[in-house]
Amino acid sequence: MAPGLRDLQLTRLAGADEESGDLEDVRLLDSYEDTGSFNRIEEGMRTIQVRVTGMTCAACSNSVESALNSVNGVLRASVALLQNRADVVFDPNLVKDEDVKNAIEDAGFEAEILPEPGTFGTKPHGALVGQFTIGGMTCAACVNSVEGILRNLPGVKRAVVALATSLGEVEYDPTVISKDDIVNAIEDAGFEGSLVQSSEQDKIILGVTGIYTEMDVQLLEGILIHLKGVRQFRFDKMTREVEVLFDPEVVSSRSLVDGIEAGSNGQFKLNVTSPYARMTSKDVEEASKMFRLFTSSLFLSIPVFLIRVVCPHIPRVYTLLLWRCGPFQMGDWLKWLLVSLVQFVIGKRFYIAAARALRNGSTNMDVLVALGTSASYFYSVYALLYGAVTGFWSPTYFETSAMLITFVLLGKYLECLAKGKTSDAIKKLVELAPATAVLLFMDKGGKSIGEREIDALLIQPGDTLKVLPGTKVPADGVVAWGSSYVNESMVTGESVPVLKEVDSLVIGGTINLHGALHIKATKVGGDAVLSQIISLVETAQMSKAPIQKFADFVASIFVPTVVALAVLTLLGWYIGGALGAYPEQWLPEKGNHFVFALMFGISVVVIACPCALGLATPTAVMVATGVGANNGVLIKGGDALERAQKIKYVIFDKTGTLTQGKATVTTAKVFTGMDRGEFLRLVASAEASSEHPLAKAIMEYARHFHFFDEPSATKDSPKHNKETNSRWLFDVLEFSALPGKGVQCFVDGKLLLVGNRKLMTESGITIPTHVEDFLVELEESAKTGILVAYDNSLIGVLGVADPLKREAAVVVEGLKKMNVMPVMVTGDNWRTARAVAREVGIQDVMAEVMPAGKADVIRSFQNDGSVVAMVGDGINDSPALAASDVGMAIGAGTDIAIEAADYVLMRNNLEDVITAIDLSRKTFARIRLNYVFAMAYNVVAIPIAAGVLYPSLRIMLPPWAAGACMALSSVSVVCSSLLLRRYKKPRLTTILEITVE
């Protein structure tokens, strides 16, 4: 059972007992568990994902969640309605997979256990993730249709489709279904589909120069046929690109390129095509295609409009148009010919898309456009034929059909431009990636014997690369030679250059400023930091915020509702006219009641636009994630944004979050006659076997005491220095770390203890009053006291301090101004926690809480429905980050793949917590405004189009004008979202109302 508040010693500062003496645990010593506490809990528990079929609303998801939580042994269960998925954490000793499945099925739903989830950025064993471009989607109804088709394919585990990016991400089992099958399914549904990239590292696309004739093509194919490991290839003569599928266990991508170039005797030069670059070119191509269609439609529609409006005022031209040619006038022939080209040549995409939607059992904007234009076009054709037969000529409305298609295409073109701007963040990140690298060839002694320039996408782990001043670091790696300063602002947001020496880590895409470096590549491709950042931003832009389910629901009923309204409008005006409800003077010249009613009906059909609703949330989320990435705040999805804007409590971990996380020994007091140097030698001997940061701090302090003036302790000979300094330590036997207490070992056959009060008490070591007083003095000055006992007697105390971050107090005050309550939680003792909290201005303090217990603290704040954020360093805080509503991993640096966090704050700066909350609030304010635009537009415009104002004000919205309004509505929503690009990080001086003179 989870401990209650009393068990956790949840205490408010104001009401604290100043003399509480039973709070004995020391946070820094508790951390000797390393990450063990959480890992052991997770090792004992099991997490599975279950696909739940049959859920249709929030009540269904609540029902499934309740059923799962009622199973004995289930720790927690979370159900995602939109993803049709349940995440369940349970004790495998009490619950089996089948029990979870049966519980869901007993609740009336279908369940399927999905493969085990891996860490962030990876997928279950055997499963692959592919990204596919999906062309032809126009609204949320299209998205729902494609998602439904993909999810129903055999072997597909998960499918998410984003309208704003025209991308689909599909997780699938390659033994059941292939990438080509997925593309075929998309195309069979009537959309355009192509693979962007896959997590399967067996495909490479190469641009080839040097091919001029068919003989050259045959030469390339011959080389590929004879290369070992090549499974299949395809050369595109238009793009001059060859797509190669290969076996990565037989041949590497670099060997493949080298083999092709060598086989052609240098005739062919190859470069690797980035999948992101290909995706960007597709966006540009789509915008260009839409512009061509729009200009063609406009070129053909303008004459039709002029024939109807302008030519009647030019007598000679009008006489020519009235000249009868066969059964019709010349003007009628011209309008019919021009509009037919617009309707069936340029506008055929709307008929194809509408047929596709209806075939898949859905309706979308294309259905409305096809209905509206067809009604006006075919009525006009009917009017001409009827006039030729009867001699009674009714007015035609060819210009309505032409202008409507023109305005719709204009709207689509503007949408393409606007949506292209929303993905600027990914484009900028892609541009950061280096294009080339200098590969060094090394002899066995580690000496360079040659070099060559290669494509950066061909770098392999273990390669030694040369980085000249002013160039980009080509890959993640470790400095093998040299010293320089590197600008890492693209990752950390910090503009101050960072010193890089031998064994320093470097990040691909950062800029080497001064000296030359040799680096050894460690992470390439999808494992590199920059690739992970791009992947994280992409994933966030693919995600759907819960608020979007409102738009999805409206979109599913929107078109049928609009069609019904249009039919009712037409019937209302027609029947009203037949019954004499309005005067004949209202009718158009030579018109009748049906024509009059038809114009209102067409206006209702074409003015309604579900696109604006479908774009309101995803475009805002896309811009926000891009803006966040540019400011060092990586957001994992729209759901995280939605929760973050409601945060009431922010719970800070102390060590490494509010403090700098660099423990230093400030005091070493010996209470016996032992020499100070001998005392430090004993302590250092015990800590030498530990990799904990505290142990390193003690070792550094002791080594400095003994060897600060040793000539060997120089940076020129680190290995010699390490070997020399290790000789001064005592030989240690039976070393062991005691979680929550400290360490123990034997030196010269005598027990040596280094730890907290609890360790001493349990070992029978008495703590004298004067030592206790010294400990209290340390703790009240925000330091942690570490006791040292040797041969059953307490011999001394070490004082360890962890300085506060300079911005901590200001950020805490800023959060209060934003009506967010800051809370501190720590495993350190009460006195130290109280002193730190007093310094930063935090009133709510939870002390002596073990790493796993922090999650229970968070749940205690969630009991009243409050949204709680946890800010931690992403190591021991993982369970708390997962338990919080919004997990923020701060100072992650290169470790961006923290599964538990919703936000990854790349800089080690608490100000980004304020940025994350402020950006979330402004994003959702923009989303709400977008919905107001979309809904208000339809609520106001549809009645006007239906003729509500005509009886009183004689205001009638012509169908072509309704089409213009419809086209511009979605553009207004997208442009509204684009205003988020002007977001500026909040200044603390503004939040705190500080005037800087």
ROTI-342889 format. One line per field, with one value per residue (C-alpha): x, y, z; residue in three letters. Coordinates in steps of 0.5 Angstrom, whole numbers. Last residue first. Example, Ala and Ser with C-alpha at 12.3 -4.5 7.8 and 13.67 -1.06 7.14 Angstrom:
BEGIN
east: (27 25)
north: (-2 -9)
up: (14 16)
residu: (SER ALA)
END
This chain:
BEGIN
east: (34 31 24 22 15 17 14 17 24 23 23 18 21 19 13 13 12 6 3 3 -3 -7 -5 -7 -14 -15 -13 -18 -23 -20 -23 -30 -31 -29 -33 -39 -37 -38 -45 -48 -49 -56 -57 -64 -64 -71 -73 -65 -62 -64 -62 -58 -52 -53 -55 -48 -44 -45 -45 -39 -35 -36 -34 -27 -25 -27 -24 -17 -18 -18 -12 -9 -10 -8 -1 0 -1 4 9 8 9 15 18 17 21 26 28 31 37 41 39 36 29 26 18 14 19 19 22 28 31 35 41 46 44 39 39 32 27 20 15 7 2 7 7 12 17 16 19 24 27 33 36 32 35 28 22 15 9 2 -5 -10 -15 -16 -12 -6 -2 -2 0 6 8 7 12 17 17 21 27 27 23 27 24 18 18 12 15 19 23 30 34 29 28 35 35 29 32 38 35 30 35 36 31 28 22 21 14 13 6 4 0 4 7 9 12 17 18 21 25 28 30 33 37 44 43 44 51 51 55 58 61 65 65 70 73 67 69 68 74 73 67 66 60 57 54 50 50 45 47 42 45 52 50 46 52 57 52 51 59 59 53 57 54 55 56 52 52 45 46 52 48 42 46 49 55 62 64 70 71 78 82 87 82 75 69 62 58 52 45 40 42 48 54 59 67 69 76 80 87 89 90 97 98 92 95 101 96 91 97 100 94 92 99 99 93 98 98 105 108 105 103 96 98 95 90 88 87 83 78 78 76 71 67 68 65 59 58 57 62 64 71 75 70 73 80 78 75 81 86 82 83 91 91 88 92 88 88 80 75 77 73 73 69 67 67 64 57 56 49 48 42 35 35 42 40 33 28 22 15 11 4 -2 -1 -6 -2 2 -4 -5 2 3 -3 0 6 14 16 23 25 31 29 29 26 20 18 18 14 9 9 7 2 -2 -2 -5 -10 -14 -13 -19 -24 -21 -22 -29 -32 -39 -39 -40 -46 -50 -49 -51 -58 -59 -58 -62 -68 -68 -67 -73 -77 -76 -72 -73 -70 -68 -74 -75 -80 -85 -87 -85 -90 -93 -94 -90 -85 -85 -84 -78 -75 -76 -74 -67 -66 -68 -63 -57 -58 -58 -52 -49 -51 -48 -41 -40 -42 -35 -32 -35 -32 -25 -26 -28 -22 -17 -18 -14 -8 -6 1 5 8 11 13 17 20 22 25 29 32 34 37 41 43 45 42 38 44 51 53 60 65 72 74 80 80 83 83 78 71 68 61 56 52 54 55 62 64 71 76 81 79 73 72 65 63 58 52 48 41 43 43 44 48 54 59 66 72 78 83 87 86 81 75 69 63 57 58 60 63 61 67 70 76 78 74 78 74 76 71 69 61 60 60 56 51 57 59 66 72 79 85 91 97 94 98 94 99 96 95 90 86 82 75 74 66 61 54 54 47 44 40 36 34 32 28 25 23 20 15 9 12 10 3 2 5 0 -6 -5 -5 -11 -15 -13 -16 -22 -23 -22 -27 -32 -30 -32 -38 -41 -39 -43 -49 -55 -61 -67 -69 -76 -76 -78 -73 -67 -69 -69 -62 -59 -62 -60 -53 -54 -57 -51 -46 -49 -51 -44 -40 -44 -44 -36 -34 -38 -36 -29 -30 -30 -35 -34 -36 -29 -33 -35 -29 -26 -31 -30 -23 -24 -29 -25 -19 -23 -23 -18 -20 -27 -30 -25 -25 -32 -33 -29 -33 -40 -38 -36 -42 -47 -43 -44 -52 -54 -58 -53 -49 -53 -50 -51 -44 -42 -48 -45 -38 -40 -45 -40 -44 -46 -39 -37 -41 -43 -38 -33 -34 -33 -27 -24 -25 -20 -14 -16 -17 -10 -7 -10 -8 -1 -1 -3 2 8 5 5 12 15 12 15 22 22 20 26 31 28 30 37 40 46 51 54 59 59 65 70 72 65 66 70 64 59 63 65 58 56 62 59 52 55 55 53 50 47 43 41 35 38 34 38 37 37 31 27 31 29 34 31 35 34 38 45 49 55 55 55 48 49 55 51 45 50 53 46 44 51 49 42 46 48 49 55 52 48 44 43 37 39 35 37 37 30 27 24 24 20 15 10 3 -2 -9 -15 -16 -12 -6 -6 -7 -1 4 2 4 10 13 11 6 6 14 15 11 8 9 6 7 3 5 1 5 -2 -6 -2 -4 -2 -2 -1 1 0 1 -6 -9 -14 -10 -8 -15 -18 -12 -14 -21 -20 -15 -19 -25 -20 -19 -16 -12 -9 -2 0 7 10 14 16 16 19 17 21 23 19 20 26 26 24 26 22 15 13 9 2 -4 -10 -17 -24 -29 -35 -32 -31 -26 -22 -21 -20 -14 -11 -12 -9 -3 -2 -3 -1 7 7 6 2 3 -2 -2 -9 -9 -15 -10 -16 -19 -12 -13 -8 -7 -4 -1 -5 -4 -12 -16 -20 -15 -17 -24 -24 -19 -24 -30 -27 -25 -32 -35 -30 -33 -33 -29 -30 -23 -17 -10 -6 1 4 9 11 13 19 24 21 21 29 30 27 31 37 38 45 43 48 43 41 48 47 40 42 36 36 29 28 30 25 27 24 18 15 9 11 15 10 11 10 14 13 9 5 3 1 5 3 0)
north: (103 96 96 89 87 80 77 83 82 75 76 71 68 71 68 71 64 63 68 62 59 65 64 57 59 65 60 55 61 64 58 58 66 65 60 64 69 64 62 69 71 75 81 83 87 84 78 76 76 69 67 60 63 68 62 59 65 66 59 57 63 63 55 56 63 61 54 58 63 56 54 61 61 53 56 61 57 52 57 60 53 51 58 58 51 54 59 53 53 46 47 42 42 36 36 30 26 19 16 20 20 27 25 29 35 33 39 39 33 36 31 34 30 27 19 18 24 21 15 17 22 18 20 25 31 33 38 35 38 37 38 39 34 34 28 30 33 26 23 27 25 18 19 22 15 12 17 16 22 25 32 34 42 47 54 55 62 60 61 58 52 50 51 47 41 41 41 36 31 30 25 31 34 42 45 51 54 56 63 66 71 64 62 68 68 60 63 68 64 58 63 62 55 53 50 43 43 37 37 31 28 25 19 15 9 2 0 6 11 17 21 25 32 35 42 48 52 49 42 44 46 40 36 40 39 32 31 35 30 24 19 12 7 0 -1 0 7 9 7 11 17 18 14 12 6 3 -4 -6 -12 -7 -4 -7 -4 0 5 9 9 10 4 0 0 -6 -7 -13 -12 -5 -4 3 9 12 8 10 17 14 10 16 21 17 16 24 26 32 35 35 31 28 35 34 40 39 31 30 35 35 27 28 33 30 23 26 29 23 19 24 23 15 11 7 3 9 11 7 9 16 16 12 17 23 21 20 27 30 26 22 25 24 28 30 35 35 41 44 37 39 36 38 38 45 46 47 41 37 36 39 36 41 40 45 45 48 46 47 50 44 39 41 42 35 32 36 32 31 38 40 46 49 55 53 47 50 55 48 45 51 51 44 45 51 47 41 44 49 45 40 46 50 45 43 49 51 56 51 47 53 57 52 51 59 59 53 57 62 57 53 59 61 66 70 76 73 72 77 81 75 76 72 66 65 58 56 61 58 51 53 57 51 46 49 51 44 41 45 44 36 37 41 36 30 34 36 29 26 33 35 29 30 37 35 30 35 37 31 34 29 27 28 34 31 26 30 34 28 25 32 32 24 26 32 27 21 15 15 16 16 15 14 17 18 25 29 36 42 49 55 55 48 48 44 39 32 33 32 29 30 24 29 36 40 47 50 56 61 61 57 54 47 44 49 53 48 52 48 51 47 42 36 29 23 27 23 22 25 26 31 37 43 47 54 50 44 37 31 24 17 12 8 8 9 16 15 20 25 24 23 27 23 22 19 16 19 15 11 6 1 6 11 13 19 21 28 30 32 35 37 37 44 45 39 43 49 44 41 48 51 46 51 55 49 49 57 56 49 53 59 54 50 57 59 52 53 60 58 52 57 62 56 53 60 63 57 60 60 64 61 61 59 57 50 45 50 53 46 45 51 51 43 46 51 46 41 47 50 43 40 46 45 38 37 42 39 32 35 38 31 25 18 11 9 9 16 19 16 19 26 25 24 29 34 32 33 40 42 38 37 43 48 45 45 52 54 50 52 59 60 56 61 67 65 64 57 52 53 59 65 72 74 74 78 84 84 85 91 94 94 94 87 85 87 82 75 75 78 73 67 71 71 63 60 64 63 56 55 60 56 49 52 54 47 44 49 48 40 41 45 40 34 38 38 31 29 33 30 23 25 24 20 23 19 20 16 15 14 7 5 -1 4 9 3 -1 6 7 0 0 7 4 -2 -9 -16 -15 -9 -13 -8 -5 1 7 10 17 21 24 23 16 13 7 1 -3 -10 -15 -12 -16 -17 -13 -16 -14 -7 -6 -9 -4 2 0 -1 6 8 5 8 15 20 18 21 24 19 21 16 13 8 2 -3 1 -1 5 7 13 17 12 14 15 19 18 14 9 4 9 8 1 1 5 0 -6 -3 -2 -10 -13 -20 -21 -13 -12 -5 1 7 14 18 25 30 35 39 33 29 21 16 9 3 -4 -6 -13 -14 -7 -5 1 3 4 7 12 14 15 19 24 25 27 32 35 36 30 29 27 22 22 16 15 8 4 -3 -8 -15 -13 -7 0 5 12 12 6 -1 -3 -10 -13 -11 -15 -15 -13 -13 -9 -11 -10 -17 -16 -11 -16 -22 -18 -16 -23 -26 -22 -25 -22 -23 -25 -21 -14 -9 -3 -2 2 2 4 6 12 17 14 13 9 9 3 3 -2 -8 -13 -14 -12 -6 -2 -5 -5 2 4 0 4 11 9 8 14 18 16 11 5 -1 -4 -4 -5 -7 -4 -8 -6 -11 -10 -13 -10 -3 -3 -5 0 6 4 3 9 10 7 11 16 15 18 25 25 24 20 22 25 23 29 34 40 46 42 45 49 54 50 45 37 31 26 21 16 22 24 16 11 7 0)
up: (-29 -29 -26 -23 -24 -22 -28 -32 -29 -30 -38 -41 -47 -54 -58 -65 -68 -64 -70 -74 -71 -73 -80 -80 -77 -82 -88 -86 -86 -93 -97 -94 -95 -102 -104 -100 -105 -111 -108 -108 -100 -100 -96 -97 -91 -88 -92 -94 -87 -86 -93 -92 -93 -87 -83 -85 -84 -77 -74 -79 -77 -70 -70 -74 -71 -64 -65 -67 -61 -56 -60 -59 -51 -51 -54 -50 -43 -46 -48 -41 -37 -41 -41 -33 -33 -37 -32 -28 -32 -34 -41 -45 -42 -44 -43 -42 -38 -36 -43 -42 -49 -48 -45 -49 -44 -39 -35 -33 -34 -34 -32 -33 -29 -25 -23 -29 -27 -20 -22 -26 -21 -19 -26 -30 -26 -24 -24 -23 -25 -21 -24 -18 -18 -10 -10 -14 -9 -5 -12 -12 -5 -7 -13 -9 -5 -10 -9 -2 2 8 7 4 4 2 4 -2 -2 -5 2 6 2 3 10 11 7 11 18 15 13 5 1 -2 -4 -5 -7 -12 -12 -19 -19 -24 -19 -15 -21 -21 -14 -15 -21 -17 -12 -16 -21 -18 -18 -10 -8 -6 1 4 11 13 21 25 29 31 35 33 30 25 25 20 20 14 15 10 9 9 14 19 17 19 26 27 25 30 36 35 35 42 44 43 37 40 34 35 28 27 31 26 20 22 24 17 13 12 17 17 21 22 19 16 13 13 9 10 6 7 10 5 1 4 -1 1 1 4 4 2 1 4 -1 -3 -9 -13 -13 -18 -23 -23 -25 -30 -34 -33 -36 -39 -35 -29 -22 -23 -21 -14 -11 -10 -8 -1 1 -7 -7 0 -3 -10 -7 -3 -9 -13 -7 -7 -15 -14 -17 -11 -10 -8 -3 3 1 1 8 11 7 9 17 16 13 19 24 29 36 36 34 27 23 15 12 5 1 -5 -9 -16 -17 -18 -13 -15 -20 -18 -11 -9 -13 -15 -15 -19 -17 -20 -27 -32 -38 -37 -38 -45 -47 -45 -49 -55 -55 -53 -52 -52 -49 -51 -54 -61 -59 -56 -62 -66 -61 -61 -68 -69 -63 -66 -73 -70 -66 -71 -77 -77 -75 -80 -85 -83 -88 -89 -95 -100 -98 -95 -102 -106 -102 -102 -110 -111 -107 -113 -118 -115 -115 -122 -126 -132 -128 -121 -116 -110 -114 -114 -107 -101 -97 -104 -102 -108 -106 -99 -102 -106 -100 -95 -100 -101 -94 -92 -97 -95 -88 -89 -93 -87 -82 -87 -88 -80 -77 -77 -77 -70 -67 -70 -67 -60 -60 -61 -54 -52 -56 -62 -63 -70 -68 -62 -65 -70 -65 -61 -68 -69 -62 -63 -70 -66 -61 -65 -64 -71 -75 -71 -64 -62 -67 -65 -65 -67 -66 -69 -65 -65 -65 -67 -68 -66 -71 -68 -60 -57 -50 -47 -47 -49 -49 -50 -47 -48 -51 -48 -52 -48 -51 -50 -56 -62 -57 -56 -59 -58 -55 -57 -55 -59 -59 -58 -57 -56 -60 -63 -71 -76 -71 -75 -78 -76 -73 -77 -74 -76 -75 -73 -74 -69 -70 -78 -82 -88 -87 -86 -93 -94 -94 -94 -89 -89 -84 -78 -72 -67 -66 -70 -76 -77 -83 -81 -84 -86 -85 -90 -90 -82 -79 -77 -83 -81 -74 -78 -83 -77 -74 -80 -80 -79 -85 -89 -86 -88 -95 -96 -93 -98 -104 -101 -100 -107 -110 -106 -109 -116 -115 -113 -118 -124 -121 -119 -126 -130 -126 -132 -132 -135 -142 -144 -152 -150 -153 -153 -146 -143 -146 -143 -136 -136 -137 -132 -127 -128 -127 -120 -117 -119 -116 -109 -109 -111 -106 -100 -102 -102 -95 -92 -92 -89 -91 -95 -102 -100 -98 -105 -109 -106 -107 -114 -115 -112 -116 -122 -121 -126 -132 -130 -127 -130 -137 -137 -134 -140 -145 -142 -142 -149 -152 -147 -150 -157 -156 -156 -161 -167 -166 -164 -164 -157 -155 -161 -159 -152 -155 -159 -154 -148 -141 -142 -143 -135 -131 -134 -140 -135 -130 -135 -138 -131 -130 -135 -132 -125 -126 -129 -124 -118 -121 -122 -115 -112 -116 -113 -106 -107 -110 -104 -99 -103 -103 -95 -95 -99 -95 -89 -92 -93 -100 -100 -105 -110 -116 -122 -127 -122 -124 -125 -120 -115 -115 -113 -108 -104 -104 -101 -97 -94 -93 -89 -93 -90 -83 -86 -92 -97 -100 -105 -108 -114 -115 -122 -121 -127 -129 -122 -121 -117 -112 -109 -104 -104 -99 -104 -110 -117 -118 -116 -121 -127 -125 -125 -132 -135 -133 -136 -142 -142 -143 -139 -132 -128 -122 -118 -112 -107 -103 -97 -94 -89 -83 -81 -77 -83 -87 -92 -95 -100 -101 -105 -103 -106 -101 -105 -105 -97 -98 -103 -99 -93 -97 -100 -93 -91 -87 -83 -82 -82 -76 -76 -73 -77 -77 -82 -85 -89 -84 -82 -83 -78 -78 -73 -74 -69 -69 -76 -77 -81 -84 -79 -76 -83 -86 -79 -79 -87 -85 -79 -83 -88 -84 -80 -87 -94 -94 -102 -100 -95 -93 -90 -83 -82 -75 -74 -70 -69 -62 -59 -61 -60 -59 -52 -48 -50 -50 -50 -55 -55 -52 -55 -52 -54 -50 -46 -39 -38 -44 -41 -35 -39 -42 -36 -33 -39 -38 -31 -25 -18 -18 -25 -20 -25 -29 -35 -41 -45 -52 -57 -59 -58 -52 -48 -42 -36 -31 -24 -19 -22 -17 -15 -21 -19 -23 -30 -29 -27 -33 -38 -35 -36 -43 -45 -41 -45 -51 -57 -54 -58 -59 -53 -55 -49 -47 -42 -36 -31 -23 -19 -24 -24 -17 -17 -22 -18 -12 -16 -19 -15 -9 -6 -7 0 2 -1 2 9 13 21 22 29 32 31 34 30 29 23 22 18 14 12 13 9 14 8 13 15 8 7 5 -2 0)
residu: (GLU VAL THR ILE GLU LEU ILE THR THR LEU ARG PRO LYS LYS TYR ARG ARG LEU LEU LEU SER SER CYS VAL VAL SER VAL SER SER LEU ALA MET CYS ALA GLY ALA ALA TRP PRO PRO LEU MET ILE ARG LEU SER PRO TYR LEU VAL GLY ALA ALA ILE PRO ILE ALA VAL VAL ASN TYR ALA MET ALA PHE VAL TYR ASN LEU ARG ILE ARG ALA PHE THR LYS ARG SER LEU ASP ILE ALA THR ILE VAL ASP GLU LEU ASN ASN ARG MET LEU VAL TYR ASP ALA ALA GLU ILE ALA ILE ASP THR GLY ALA GLY ILE ALA MET GLY VAL ASP SER ALA ALA LEU ALA PRO SER ASP ASN ILE GLY ASP GLY VAL MET ALA VAL VAL SER GLY ASP ASN GLN PHE SER ARG ILE VAL ASP ALA LYS GLY ALA PRO MET VAL GLU ALA MET VAL ASP GLN ILE GLY VAL GLU ARG ALA VAL ALA ARG ALA THR ARG TRP ASN ASP GLY THR VAL MET VAL PRO MET VAL ASN MET LYS LYS LEU GLY GLU VAL VAL VAL ALA ALA GLU ARG LYS LEU PRO ASP ALA VAL GLY LEU VAL GLY ILE LEU SER ASN ASP TYR ALA VAL LEU ILE GLY THR LYS ALA SER GLU GLU LEU GLU VAL LEU PHE ASP GLU VAL HIS THR PRO ILE THR ILE GLY SER GLU THR MET LEU LYS ARG ASN GLY VAL LEU LEU LEU LYS GLY ASP VAL PHE CYS GLN VAL GLY LYS GLY PRO LEU ALA SER PHE GLU LEU VAL ASP PHE LEU TRP ARG SER ASN THR GLU LYS ASN HIS LYS PRO SER ASP LYS THR ALA SER PRO GLU ASP PHE PHE HIS PHE HIS ARG ALA TYR GLU MET ILE ALA LYS ALA LEU PRO HIS GLU SER SER ALA GLU ALA SER ALA VAL LEU ARG LEU PHE GLU GLY ARG ASP MET GLY THR PHE VAL LYS ALA THR THR VAL THR ALA LYS GLY GLN THR LEU THR GLY THR LYS ASP PHE ILE VAL TYR LYS ILE LYS GLN ALA ARG GLU LEU ALA ASP GLY GLY LYS ILE LEU VAL GLY ASN ASN ALA GLY VAL GLY THR ALA VAL MET VAL ALA THR PRO THR ALA LEU GLY LEU ALA CYS PRO CYS ALA ILE VAL VAL VAL SER ILE GLY PHE MET LEU ALA PHE VAL PHE HIS ASN GLY LYS GLU PRO LEU TRP GLN GLU PRO TYR ALA GLY LEU ALA GLY GLY ILE TYR TRP GLY LEU LEU THR LEU VAL ALA LEU ALA VAL VAL THR PRO VAL PHE ILE SER ALA VAL PHE ASP ALA PHE LYS GLN ILE PRO ALA LYS SER MET GLN ALA THR GLU VAL LEU SER ILE ILE GLN SER LEU VAL ALA ASP GLY GLY VAL LYS THR ALA LYS ILE HIS LEU ALA GLY HIS LEU ASN ILE THR GLY GLY ILE VAL LEU SER ASP VAL GLU LYS LEU VAL PRO VAL SER GLU GLY THR VAL MET SER GLU ASN VAL TYR SER SER GLY TRP ALA VAL VAL GLY ASP ALA PRO VAL LYS THR GLY PRO LEU VAL LYS LEU THR ASP GLY PRO GLN ILE LEU LEU ALA ASP ILE GLU ARG GLU GLY ILE SER LYS GLY GLY LYS ASP MET PHE LEU LEU VAL ALA THR ALA PRO ALA LEU GLU VAL LEU LYS LYS ILE ALA ASP SER THR LYS GLY LYS ALA LEU CYS GLU LEU TYR LYS GLY LEU LEU VAL PHE THR ILE LEU MET ALA SER THR GLU PHE TYR THR PRO SER TRP PHE GLY THR VAL ALA GLY TYR LEU LEU ALA TYR VAL SER TYR PHE TYR SER ALA SER THR GLY LEU ALA VAL LEU VAL ASP MET ASN THR SER GLY ASN ARG LEU ALA ARG ALA ALA ALA ILE TYR PHE ARG LYS GLY ILE VAL PHE GLN VAL LEU SER VAL LEU LEU TRP LYS LEU TRP ASP GLY MET GLN PHE PRO GLY CYS ARG TRP LEU LEU LEU THR TYR VAL ARG PRO ILE HIS PRO CYS VAL VAL ARG ILE LEU PHE VAL PRO ILE SER LEU PHE LEU SER SER THR PHE LEU ARG PHE MET LYS SER ALA GLU GLU VAL ASP LYS SER THR MET ARG ALA TYR PRO SER THR VAL ASN LEU LYS PHE GLN GLY ASN SER GLY ALA GLU ILE GLY ASP VAL LEU SER ARG SER SER VAL VAL GLU PRO ASP PHE LEU VAL GLU VAL GLU ARG THR MET LYS ASP PHE ARG PHE GLN ARG VAL GLY LYS LEU HIS ILE LEU ILE GLY GLU LEU LEU GLN VAL ASP MET GLU THR TYR ILE GLY THR VAL GLY LEU ILE ILE LYS ASP GLN GLU SER SER GLN VAL LEU SER GLY GLU PHE GLY ALA ASP GLU ILE ALA ASN VAL ILE ASP ASP LYS SER ILE VAL THR PRO ASP TYR GLU VAL GLU GLY LEU SER THR ALA LEU ALA VAL VAL ALA ARG LYS VAL GLY PRO LEU ASN ARG LEU ILE GLY GLU VAL SER ASN VAL CYS ALA ALA CYS THR MET GLY GLY ILE THR PHE GLN GLY VAL LEU ALA GLY HIS PRO LYS THR GLY PHE THR GLY PRO GLU PRO LEU ILE GLU ALA GLU PHE GLY ALA ASP GLU ILE ALA ASN LYS VAL ASP GLU ASP LYS VAL LEU ASN PRO ASP PHE VAL VAL ASP ALA ARG ASN GLN LEU LEU ALA VAL SER ALA ARG LEU VAL GLY ASN VAL SER ASN LEU ALA SER GLU VAL SER ASN SER CYS ALA ALA CYS THR MET GLY THR VAL ARG VAL GLN ILE THR ARG MET GLY GLU GLU ILE ARG ASN PHE SER GLY THR ASP GLU TYR SER ASP LEU LEU ARG VAL ASP GLU LEU ASP GLY SER GLU GLU ASP ALA GLY ALA LEU ARG THR LEU GLN LEU ASP ARG LEU GLY PRO ALA MET)
END
